[in-house]
């Protein structure tokens, strides 16, 4: 497996993966910190790292995988992206060259991914949650 930076040329592929799951990928809402994993068959999975500027929490979000990929390959892709996210976060610096320390990485997950992540050492709450969004009024213009 190879992991690389996501580019806008990957959008149609990842958007098709999202559509296959009745979800939408909105390019304007994607972090510039995107990663894509490829296997021998081409693109396998993608995700984005989102940074919180006023607390030490970052998140991996918008994790999409190629439809019909085997669970084993998706797990490998997740593990690769998690390692890259940790490396990415450990190399961030402020304007003075000082390290920016993120101490928590979070994500949204369906029940299958949550079960896997729990086995990988992630804390998984027992309640189901909903990801709820609302546009900021001044941004609707």
ABEGO torsion letter per residue (X at the ends): XBBBBBBAAAAAAAAAAAAAAGBBBBAAABBABBBBBBBAAEBABBBBBBBBAABABBBBBGBBBBBGBBAAAAAAAAAAAAAAAAAAAAABBBAAGBBBBBABBBBBBBAAAAAAAAAAGBBBBABBBBBBBBBBAAAAX
